[in-house]
Amino acid sequence: MLSRAPDTNHHITLDARPEPITVDAARTVVIVIDMQNDFGAKGGLFDHAGLDISMIQRAVVPTATVLRAARKAGIKIIYLNMGFRPDLSDLGAPDSPNRVRHLMFGVGKSLRAPDGSESRFLIRDTWNTAVVSELTPENGETVIYKHRFSGFYETEFDAVLKSLAIRSLIITGCTTSVCVESTVRDAMFRDYQCILLADCMGEPIGNAFPRSNHEASLLVMQTLFGWVSDSTKFKRALEADAIVTAHQHA
């Protein structure tokens, strides 16, 4: 379990669009949204449906860099994973768009996962809804299942953030225009500061267009809902702060 953030202020400044933003590290968490096998691994739901998942896979390495930097700096990490109960009781009413669209994609269908286990598409506690191996949560890090695109809908996510006195969310994950954007919109409505790391997210929808949904989403986010930065700038901000802190204690 995560413990309450300390009351001491420790500020870091990130280069971002539309302008740099300063956050209190003790009141900041890194959020990893849906970086799970069903979306980012061969044999998962997206891959099985014939979608190009290369842009999600490209986000794995920079996201891993962000997680290492955050852990080193003592910044907490929370994972949001899409996953439904085995009886699909949280999928929605028979005519709900959430149920209809997910069933069209094959949610709940059985398969033999690449690791040899018996599994089901987007069902909790299976290979399919596990975080991709390169980004596996470490002991003590929180993983929250969600059953809608937003991480706030009927989950304990907001309560966990409030218990930690969190103010700022560093956002990574997939997909940019669906679960990431849905979560960021709900976060903004609750007055959280959201900083999206552009190279730590991906979006299959519209990927073949001259301007992708990924890019369009980021433009909307930086204009009205938060800030957009990247993994290099995040890591650089933490390294600069570490140097300053070391000099202060020299």
C-alpha positions as CSV (number, residue, x, y, z in Angstrom):
1,M,0.0,0.0,0.0
2,L,1.1,3.6,-0.7
3,S,1.7,5.7,2.3
4,R,0.6,9.4,2.6
5,A,3.0,11.8,1.0
6,P,5.3,13.8,3.3
7,D,4.3,17.4,4.1
8,T,7.7,18.8,3.0
9,N,7.8,20.7,-0.3
10,H,10.2,19.5,-3.0
11,H,9.7,21.3,-6.3
12,I,10.8,20.3,-9.8
13,T,10.2,22.2,-13.0
14,L,9.4,20.5,-16.3
15,D,9.8,22.0,-19.7
16,A,6.4,21.5,-21.3
17,R,3.8,22.9,-23.6
18,P,2.2,25.4,-23.5
19,E,4.6,26.6,-20.8
20,P,6.9,25.1,-18.1
21,I,5.2,23.8,-15.0
22,T,6.6,23.4,-11.5
23,V,5.3,20.6,-9.3
24,D,5.8,19.4,-5.8
25,A,7.5,16.0,-6.1
26,A,5.9,14.9,-2.8
27,R,2.5,15.5,-4.2
28,T,3.1,14.0,-7.6
29,V,2.6,10.5,-9.0
30,V,3.4,8.8,-12.3
31,I,0.3,7.2,-13.8
32,V,0.7,4.2,-16.1
33,I,-2.6,3.7,-18.1
34,D,-3.4,0.4,-19.7
35,M,0.2,-0.6,-20.7
36,Q,-0.9,-4.2,-20.6
37,N,-0.6,-7.3,-22.8
38,D,-4.0,-7.0,-24.4
39,F,-3.0,-3.6,-25.9
40,G,0.8,-3.7,-26.3
41,A,1.9,-7.3,-26.7
42,K,1.8,-9.9,-29.4
43,G,-1.1,-12.3,-28.8
44,G,-3.2,-9.6,-27.0
45,L,-6.6,-8.2,-27.9
46,F,-5.4,-5.5,-30.2
47,D,-2.9,-7.7,-32.0
48,H,-5.5,-10.5,-32.3
49,A,-7.9,-7.9,-33.9
50,G,-5.3,-7.0,-36.5
51,L,-4.4,-3.6,-35.1
52,D,-1.0,-2.0,-35.5
53,I,0.4,-1.9,-32.0
54,S,3.9,-0.7,-33.0
55,M,3.3,2.8,-31.6
56,I,2.3,1.4,-28.2
57,Q,5.3,-0.8,-28.2
58,R,7.6,2.2,-29.0
59,A,6.2,3.9,-25.9
60,V,7.5,1.0,-23.6
61,V,11.2,2.0,-23.6
62,P,10.7,5.7,-22.7
63,T,8.1,4.7,-20.2
64,A,10.5,2.4,-18.5
65,T,13.0,5.2,-18.4
66,V,10.4,7.4,-16.6
67,L,9.6,4.7,-14.1
68,R,13.3,4.2,-13.2
69,A,13.8,7.9,-12.8
70,A,10.6,8.3,-10.7
71,R,11.6,5.4,-8.4
72,K,15.0,6.8,-7.9
73,A,13.6,10.2,-7.0
74,G,11.0,8.7,-4.6
75,I,8.0,9.6,-6.8
76,K,5.2,7.1,-6.4
77,I,3.7,5.2,-9.3
78,I,0.1,4.0,-9.8
79,Y,-1.0,1.6,-12.6
80,L,-4.5,1.7,-14.1
81,N,-5.4,-1.5,-15.9
82,M,-8.5,-2.2,-18.0
83,G,-10.1,-5.4,-16.9
84,F,-13.5,-6.9,-16.4
85,R,-14.9,-9.4,-13.9
86,P,-15.0,-13.0,-15.2
87,D,-18.8,-12.9,-15.3
88,L,-18.8,-9.6,-17.2
89,S,-21.1,-8.1,-14.6
90,D,-19.2,-4.7,-14.8
91,L,-19.3,-4.5,-18.6
92,G,-22.6,-2.6,-18.6
93,A,-26.2,-3.1,-19.5
94,P,-27.1,-5.2,-22.6
95,D,-27.5,-2.2,-24.8
96,S,-24.7,0.0,-23.3
97,P,-22.1,1.2,-25.8
98,N,-19.3,-0.1,-23.4
99,R,-20.7,-3.6,-23.5
100,V,-21.6,-3.6,-27.2
101,R,-18.3,-2.3,-28.5
102,H,-16.2,-4.4,-26.2
103,L,-18.0,-7.6,-27.1
104,M,-17.6,-6.8,-30.8
105,F,-13.8,-6.8,-30.0
106,G,-14.0,-10.2,-28.4
107,V,-13.8,-9.3,-24.7
108,G,-14.3,-12.3,-22.5
109,K,-13.3,-14.9,-25.2
110,S,-10.9,-17.6,-24.1
111,L,-7.5,-18.2,-25.5
112,R,-4.2,-19.8,-24.7
113,A,-1.9,-16.9,-23.9
114,P,1.7,-16.7,-25.2
115,D,3.0,-17.8,-21.8
116,G,0.9,-21.0,-22.2
117,S,-1.7,-20.1,-19.6
118,E,-5.5,-20.4,-20.2
119,S,-6.6,-16.8,-20.5
120,R,-9.4,-14.5,-21.6
121,F,-9.4,-11.2,-23.4
122,L,-9.6,-8.2,-21.0
123,I,-10.5,-10.3,-18.0
124,R,-9.0,-9.4,-14.6
125,D,-6.0,-11.3,-13.2
126,T,-5.1,-13.0,-16.5
127,W,-2.0,-12.8,-18.8
128,N,-4.1,-10.5,-21.0
129,T,-4.6,-7.8,-18.4
130,A,-1.1,-8.0,-16.8
131,V,1.2,-5.1,-17.3
132,V,3.7,-5.7,-20.2
133,S,6.8,-7.4,-18.8
134,E,9.1,-4.4,-19.3
135,L,7.0,-2.2,-17.1
136,T,6.1,-4.7,-14.3
137,P,5.0,-3.0,-11.1
138,E,7.4,-3.3,-8.2
139,N,6.4,-4.4,-4.7
140,G,4.3,-1.9,-3.0
141,E,3.2,-0.1,-6.1
142,T,-0.6,0.2,-6.6
143,V,-2.5,-1.4,-9.4
144,I,-6.1,-0.4,-9.9
145,Y,-8.5,-2.2,-12.3
146,K,-11.0,0.0,-14.2
147,H,-13.9,-1.1,-16.3
148,R,-14.5,2.1,-18.3
149,F,-12.1,4.2,-20.3
150,S,-11.6,6.7,-17.4
151,G,-9.6,5.6,-14.4
152,F,-11.9,7.6,-12.2
153,Y,-15.2,5.8,-13.0
154,E,-16.4,3.6,-10.2
155,T,-12.8,3.0,-8.9
156,E,-10.8,3.9,-5.8
157,F,-8.4,5.9,-7.9
158,D,-9.6,9.4,-6.7
159,A,-9.7,8.2,-3.1
160,V,-6.1,6.9,-3.3
161,L,-4.9,10.2,-4.8
162,K,-6.7,12.2,-2.1
163,S,-5.2,10.0,0.7
164,L,-1.8,10.8,-0.6
165,A,-2.6,14.6,-1.0
166,I,-1.6,14.3,-4.6
167,R,-1.8,17.5,-6.8
168,S,0.0,16.5,-10.0
169,L,-0.2,13.5,-12.3
170,I,2.6,12.5,-14.7
171,I,0.6,10.6,-17.4
172,T,1.9,7.7,-19.5
173,G,0.0,4.9,-21.3
174,C,-2.4,4.0,-24.0
175,T,-4.4,4.8,-26.0
176,T,-3.8,8.5,-26.2
177,S,-7.3,9.6,-27.5
178,V,-9.3,7.0,-25.5
179,C,-8.3,5.9,-22.0
180,V,-5.5,8.4,-21.6
181,E,-7.7,11.4,-22.7
182,S,-10.7,10.1,-20.8
183,T,-8.7,9.9,-17.6
184,V,-7.0,13.3,-18.1
185,R,-10.4,15.0,-18.7
186,D,-11.8,13.5,-15.5
187,A,-8.6,14.5,-13.6
188,M,-8.9,18.1,-14.8
189,F,-12.5,18.2,-13.7
190,R,-11.3,17.3,-10.2
191,D,-8.6,20.0,-10.3
192,Y,-5.5,17.8,-10.7
193,Q,-2.6,19.0,-12.8
194,C,-1.9,16.6,-15.6
195,I,1.4,16.5,-17.5
196,L,1.3,14.0,-20.4
197,L,4.6,12.5,-21.6
198,A,4.1,12.4,-25.4
199,D,6.6,9.7,-26.2
200,C,5.2,7.4,-23.4
201,M,1.9,6.9,-25.1
202,G,0.5,5.6,-28.4
203,E,-2.7,5.4,-30.4
204,P,-3.6,3.0,-33.2
205,I,-6.8,4.9,-34.3
206,G,-5.9,7.3,-37.1
207,N,-2.3,6.3,-37.1
208,A,-2.3,6.2,-41.0
209,F,-3.7,9.7,-41.3
210,P,-1.5,12.7,-42.1
211,R,-2.2,13.9,-38.5
212,S,-2.9,11.1,-36.1
213,N,-5.5,11.0,-33.3
214,H,-2.4,10.8,-31.0
215,E,-1.3,14.2,-32.1
216,A,-4.8,15.7,-32.2
217,S,-5.4,14.5,-28.6
218,L,-2.1,16.0,-27.4
219,L,-3.0,19.3,-29.0
220,V,-6.4,19.4,-27.2
221,M,-4.7,18.4,-23.9
222,Q,-2.1,21.1,-24.0
223,T,-4.6,23.7,-25.0
224,L,-7.3,23.1,-22.4
225,F,-6.7,20.2,-20.1
226,G,-3.1,20.1,-19.0
227,W,0.5,20.2,-20.2
228,V,2.5,18.0,-22.6
229,S,6.2,17.1,-22.1
230,D,8.2,14.0,-22.8
231,S,10.4,11.4,-21.0
232,T,13.7,13.2,-21.7
233,K,12.5,16.4,-20.2
234,F,11.0,14.6,-17.2
235,K,14.3,12.8,-16.5
236,R,16.3,15.9,-17.1
237,A,14.1,17.8,-14.6
238,L,14.7,15.1,-11.9
239,E,18.5,15.1,-12.6
240,A,18.7,18.9,-12.3
241,D,16.8,18.8,-9.0
242,A,19.1,16.0,-7.7
243,I,22.2,18.1,-8.4
244,V,20.7,21.1,-6.7
245,T,19.7,19.0,-3.7
246,A,23.2,17.5,-3.5
247,H,24.8,21.0,-3.5
248,Q,22.4,22.1,-0.8
249,H,23.5,19.2,1.5
250,A,27.2,19.4,0.6
